[in-house]
C-alpha cells in the first residue's frame, strides 16, 4: 500500500495544469488594453467627449429642475445642442461651434445659465481654432464675443469684471488652438518644401549620371559605327576593330545603366545596391582615352600622381568632367587631338581639357552637359570656366577644393 500512496501523491493535477495562475491571467487581460485604446479613431473619442458633457449637464439640469424657466425638456434639448457638436469638432468645427454657442446663449436667456455648458463651449472654441481652416477659424472670436454678451446679460451689469475675465480666457483658448494649427501648417509646408528639393536634387543627379555615362558611351558608339560604315569595303580589318570596340563600349554602357538603375532601386528601398559596376575615377581615364582613340581622336593624358589620392567624390567628379569634355569634342569639335591635364596642388584639384577643333561657334551657349558639369562643380564648392582655347579650339577648366 505504501508504494501506491507514493505514486498518488506525485501525480499532477489536470485541473491545475489547465488553469493559469491568477497574476498571469490578470496581466494577460490588462496587457493589450493600452494598445487597443491607441487604435480607437479620434472621432470616437469626440463622440465620447460629447456624451460625457451631455451626461454631466443632464444630471445638473435634473438637479436644478425646480429653478428652470422653460421646463426640463427644453433645458435638456439645449444641453444636447451645446454638447452634441463636440462630436464633430474635428470634421465640422465652425458649424459645430456656432450651433453650440447659439444653444448656450438661448439657455442663458430663456432657461437658466448652466455651470457646465460654458466649458463645452470653451472646448468647441479651442477646436475651432485648431481644426478649422485659417479664414473660418477667425469667426471664433466674434462668435465668442456675442455668446458672452448673451450669457452674461444679467450678471454683466452687476459684475462687469467677470465677463471680461471669462472672455479673455475663452479667447486665450482659441488663440492656443489657432497658434498650434498654424505651427503645424508651417511644419508641414517646410516638410513638403524639403521633400520637393530632395526630389529635384535626386532627379538632377540621376539625369547627370545618365547623361555622363550612357550619353557618352552612345556617342562613342555612333562615331565608331560611322567610321566602320565608311571603312567597311576598303579596310575590313580596321572595320573589325571598330566593331569590336563598339561591342566593348556597349557593354560598358549597359554596366553604367545598371549602376544608375541600382541607384533608383536603392531609392525605392532595396538597401544599398549600387548596381553592377562601381563608379569610375581618375584611374580609369587612360581606359577612356584608349576607347576614344578607336574613333580616330588622339588623346594626350597627363595625370599628377597626387591626383590619384583625392577623396572618392572628387575622384568620380574629375572623371565625369573629363568624360563630358571629351564627349563634346567628339560630337562638336571636329578635333584631331585633345590634351587632358589633371593636377593636384595647393589644396585644389585642377582638371583641364583642350582640343584643336573648330573652337566656339557663333551664338555659343552651354548645353545640358556643361550645365551638369557646372552643377557638379558647384556642389563641391569649386568653379568652372569654358570657352575658346589660347591657340584655338575649345578649352574647359574646373577647379575643385580638396578637403
C-alpha positions in Angstrom: 0.0 0.0 0.0 2.9 2.4 0.7 4.1 2.4 -2.9 0.6 3.1 -4.1 0.2 6.2 -1.9 3.6 7.4 -3.1 2.5 7.3 -6.7 -0.8 9.1 -6.0 1.0 11.9 -4.1 3.3 12.7 -7.1 0.6 12.6 -9.8 -0.1 16.1 -11.3 -3.5 17.7 -11.1 -5.0 18.1 -14.6 -7.2 21.0 -13.4 -4.3 22.8 -12.0 -2.3 22.4 -15.3 -5.1 23.8 -17.4 -5.8 26.9 -15.2 -3.2 29.7 -15.4 -2.1 31.4 -12.1 -4.2 34.4 -11.2 -1.4 37.0 -11.6 -0.5 35.8 -15.1 -4.2 35.9 -16.2 -4.6 39.4 -14.9 -1.5 40.5 -16.8 -2.7 38.8 -20.0 -6.1 40.6 -19.7 -4.6 44.0 -18.9 -1.7 43.9 -21.4 -3.5 44.6 -24.7 -5.8 47.3 -23.2 -3.5 50.2 -23.8 -2.6 49.4 -27.5 -6.2 48.7 -28.1 -7.1 52.2 -26.9 -4.5 53.8 -29.2 -6.2 52.3 -32.2 -9.6 53.9 -31.4 -10.3 56.6 -34.1 -10.2 60.2 -32.9 -13.8 60.7 -34.0 -15.0 58.1 -31.5 -13.2 59.9 -28.7 -15.0 63.1 -29.8 -18.3 61.2 -29.5 -17.3 60.0 -26.0 -16.4 63.6 -25.0 -19.8 64.9 -26.2 -21.6 62.1 -24.4 -19.7 62.8 -21.2 -20.5 66.5 -21.3 -24.2 65.7 -22.1 -24.4 63.3 -19.1 -22.9 65.8 -16.6 -25.1 68.6 -18.0 -28.3 66.4 -17.8 -27.5 65.5 -14.2 -27.1 69.2 -13.4 -30.3 70.2 -15.2 -32.3 67.5 -13.4 -30.9 68.6 -10.1 -32.0 72.2 -10.7 -35.3 71.4 -12.4 -37.3 73.5 -9.9 -35.5 76.7 -10.9 -35.7 76.2 -14.7 -37.8 78.8 -16.5 -38.7 76.9 -19.7 -39.1 73.4 -18.2 -36.8 70.4 -18.0 -37.4 69.1 -21.6 -36.3 72.4 -23.1 -33.3 72.6 -20.8 -32.3 69.0 -21.8 -32.7 69.8 -25.5 -30.5 72.9 -25.2 -27.9 70.8 -23.3 -27.9 68.3 -26.1 -27.4 71.2 -28.6 -24.5 72.5 -26.6 -22.7 69.2 -26.1 -23.6 67.4 -29.3 -21.5 69.5 -31.7 -18.4 68.3 -29.8 -18.8 65.0 -31.6 -17.9 66.8 -34.9 -15.4 69.2 -33.6 -12.7 67.9 -36.0 -14.8 67.5 -39.1 -17.2 70.4 -38.8 -15.5 72.8 -36.3 -17.2 76.1 -37.4 -20.7 74.7 -37.8 -20.5 72.8 -34.6 -19.3 75.8 -32.6 -21.9 78.1 -34.0 -24.7 75.6 -33.0 -23.2 75.1 -29.6 -22.7 78.9 -29.0 -26.3 79.6 -30.1 -27.7 76.9 -27.8 -25.6 78.3 -24.9 -26.9 81.8 -25.5 -30.6 80.5 -25.7 -30.0 78.5 -22.5 -28.8 81.6 -20.6 -31.5 83.9 -21.9 -34.6 81.6 -21.7 -33.9 78.8 -19.3 -31.1 79.2 -16.7 -27.4 79.5 -17.2 -25.7 76.1 -16.6 -22.3 76.0 -14.8 -21.2 73.2 -17.1 -22.3 74.4 -20.5 -19.6 77.1 -20.8 -16.8 74.5 -20.6 -18.3 72.6 -23.5 -18.3 75.9 -25.4 -14.6 76.5 -24.5 -13.7 73.1 -25.9 -15.6 73.9 -29.1 -13.9 77.3 -29.4 -10.5 75.7 -28.9 -11.3 73.1 -31.5 -12.4 75.8 -34.0 -9.0 77.5 -33.8 -7.2 74.1 -34.0 -9.1 72.3 -36.8 -10.8 74.9 -38.9 -9.1 76.5 -42.0 -7.5 79.8 -41.4 -10.3 82.0 -42.6 -13.1 80.1 -40.9 -11.2 80.0 -37.7 -11.4 83.8 -37.4 -15.2 83.5 -36.9 -14.5 82.1 -33.5 -13.6 85.3 -31.5 -16.6 87.2 -32.9 -19.0 84.3 -32.1 -17.5 84.0 -28.6 -18.0 87.8 -28.0 -21.7 87.5 -29.0 -22.1 84.4 -26.9 -20.6 86.0 -23.8 -22.8 89.1 -24.2 -25.9 86.8 -24.2 -24.6 84.6 -21.4 -23.7 87.5 -19.0 -26.7 89.7 -20.0 -27.8 89.9 -16.4 -24.6 89.3 -14.5 -22.5 91.7 -16.6 -24.3 94.8 -15.3 -23.6 94.0 -11.6 -20.1 92.4 -12.1 -18.5 93.6 -15.3 -15.1 92.2 -14.4 -16.3 88.6 -14.5 -17.4 88.6 -18.2 -14.2 90.4 -19.2 -12.1 87.8 -17.5 -14.1 84.9 -18.9 -13.9 86.4 -22.4 -10.1 86.7 -22.0 -9.8 83.0 -21.0 -12.0 81.9 -23.9 -10.1 84.0 -26.5 -6.8 82.6 -25.0 -8.1 79.1 -25.6 -9.0 79.9 -29.2 -5.5 81.5 -29.6 -3.8 78.4 -28.3 -5.7 76.2 -30.8 -5.2 78.6 -33.7 -1.4 79.0 -33.0 -1.0 75.2 -32.8 -2.7 74.8 -36.1 -0.6 77.4 -37.8 2.6 76.0 -36.5 1.6 72.6 -37.7 0.9 74.1 -41.2 4.3 75.7 -41.2 6.0 72.4 -40.3 4.0 70.6 -43.0 4.9 73.3 -45.6 8.6 73.1 -44.6 8.5 69.3 -44.9 6.9 69.4 -48.3 9.4 72.0 -49.5 12.3 69.9 -48.3 10.8 66.9 -49.9 10.4 68.7 -53.2 14.0 70.0 -53.0 15.3 66.5 -52.3 13.3 65.0 -55.1 14.6 67.8 -57.5 18.2 67.2 -56.4 17.8 63.5 -56.9 16.3 63.9 -60.3 19.1 66.2 -61.3 21.7 63.8 -60.0 20.2 60.9 -61.9 19.9 63.0 -65.0 23.6 63.9 -64.8 24.5 60.2 -64.2 22.6 59.1 -67.3 23.9 61.9 -69.4 27.5 61.5 -68.3 27.7 57.7 -68.6 25.1 56.4 -71.1 25.1 59.5 -73.2 28.9 59.5 -73.6 29.1 55.8 -74.5 26.3 56.1 -77.0 28.0 59.0 -78.7 31.2 56.9 -78.9 29.3 54.0 -80.4 27.7 56.3 -83.0 31.1 57.7 -84.0 32.6 54.2 -84.2 29.6 53.0 -86.3 30.0 55.8 -88.7 33.7 55.1 -89.1 33.0 51.4 -89.6 30.4 52.1 -92.3 32.9 54.2 -94.2 35.7 51.7 -93.9 33.7 48.5 -94.5 34.7 47.9 -98.1 38.2 49.4 -98.1 39.6 48.3 -94.7 37.8 45.2 -93.4 40.4 44.6 -90.7 40.0 48.1 -89.4 36.3 47.7 -89.5 36.5 44.6 -87.4 38.5 46.5 -84.8 35.8 49.2 -84.8 33.0 46.7 -84.4 34.9 45.1 -81.5 35.3 48.5 -79.9 31.5 49.1 -80.3 30.8 45.8 -78.6 33.1 46.7 -75.7 31.7 50.2 -75.4 28.1 48.9 -75.5 28.9 46.5 -72.6 30.3 49.5 -70.6 27.1 51.4 -71.4 25.0 48.5 -70.0 27.1 48.5 -66.9 26.6 52.2 -66.4 22.9 51.9 -67.0 22.7 49.0 -64.5 24.5 51.1 -61.9 22.1 54.1 -62.4 19.1 51.7 -62.1 20.7 50.4 -58.9 20.5 54.0 -57.6 16.8 54.1 -58.4 16.3 50.7 -56.7 18.1 51.9 -53.6 15.7 54.9 -53.5 12.8 52.6 -53.7 14.0 50.7 -50.6 16.2 47.9 -52.0 19.0 48.6 -49.5 22.3 50.0 -50.6 22.5 48.4 -54.0 24.8 50.5 -56.3 24.3 48.5 -59.5 26.6 46.0 -61.1 29.5 48.4 -61.8 31.3 50.8 -59.4 31.6 54.5 -60.4 34.8 55.2 -62.4 37.5 57.6 -61.3 40.8 59.2 -62.3 42.5 55.8 -62.6 40.0 55.0 -65.4 40.9 58.0 -67.6 43.6 56.0 -69.5 41.0 53.4 -70.4 38.6 56.3 -71.5 41.4 57.7 -73.7 42.0 54.4 -75.3 38.3 53.9 -76.1 38.1 57.3 -77.7 41.3 56.6 -79.6 39.4 53.9 -81.6 37.3 56.8 -83.1 40.5 58.4 -84.5 40.8 61.1 -81.8 44.3 61.4 -80.3 44.1 61.9 -76.5 47.2 63.1 -74.6 46.7 62.4 -71.0 48.8 64.0 -68.2 47.8 63.0 -64.6 49.6 64.1 -61.5 50.3 61.2 -59.2 48.9 63.2 -56.3 45.6 63.5 -58.1 45.1 59.7 -57.8 44.8 60.0 -54.0 42.0 62.6 -53.7 38.7 61.7 -51.9 36.2 59.5 -53.8 33.8 62.3 -54.5 36.5 64.3 -56.3 37.8 61.2 -58.0 34.4 60.5 -59.6 33.7 64.1 -60.4 37.1 64.6 -62.2 36.4 61.6 -64.4 32.9 62.8 -65.2 34.2 66.3 -66.1 36.8 64.9 -68.4 34.3 62.4 -69.9 31.8 65.3 -70.7 34.6 67.4 -72.2 35.7 64.5 -74.5 32.2 63.7 -75.5 31.7 67.3 -76.6 35.0 67.1 -78.5 33.8 64.0 -80.4 30.4 65.4 -81.1 31.0 69.1 -81.9 34.7 70.0 -82.2 35.9 68.0 -85.3 39.3 67.9 -83.5 42.2 65.6 -84.2 44.0 66.0 -80.8 42.8 66.8 -77.3 45.0 67.3 -74.2 43.8 66.3 -70.8 45.6 67.5 -67.7 44.7 66.6 -64.1 46.8 68.2 -61.3 46.5 68.4 -57.6 48.4 71.1 -55.7 47.8 73.8 -53.1 44.7 72.1 -51.9 42.9 72.2 -55.2 42.3 69.6 -57.9 42.5 71.2 -61.4 41.1 69.5 -64.5 41.7 71.0 -67.9 40.7 69.7 -71.4 41.8 71.5 -74.5 41.3 70.4 -78.1 42.4 71.7 -81.5 39.0 71.7 -83.1 36.8 74.3 -84.7 36.5 76.4 -81.5 33.5 78.2 -80.2 30.7 78.8 -82.8 28.7 82.0 -83.1 25.9 82.2 -80.6 27.6 79.7 -78.3 25.6 78.6 -75.2 26.3 75.9 -72.8 24.2 72.7 -73.3 22.9 70.2 -70.8 26.3 68.5 -70.4 28.2 71.7 -69.5 25.3 72.7 -67.2 25.6 69.4 -65.5 29.4 69.9 -65.1 28.7 73.3 -63.5 26.1 71.8 -61.1 28.6 69.0 -60.1 31.4 71.5 -59.6 29.1 73.9 -57.6 28.1 71.1 -55.2 31.7 70.5 -54.4 32.4 74.2 -53.9 34.6 74.7 -56.9 34.5 76.8 -60.1 34.5 76.0 -63.8 35.1 78.0 -67.0 34.9 77.1 -70.6 35.3 78.8 -73.9 37.9 79.4 -76.7 41.4 77.9 -76.2 44.5 80.0 -76.4 45.8 78.7 -79.8 42.3 77.8 -80.9 39.9 75.0 -80.3 37.9 74.7 -77.1 39.0 74.7 -73.5 37.3 73.6 -70.3 38.9 74.1 -66.9 37.5 73.1 -63.5 39.0 73.6 -60.0 37.8 71.6 -57.0 38.9 72.2 -53.4 40.5 69.2 -51.8 39.3 68.7 -48.2 
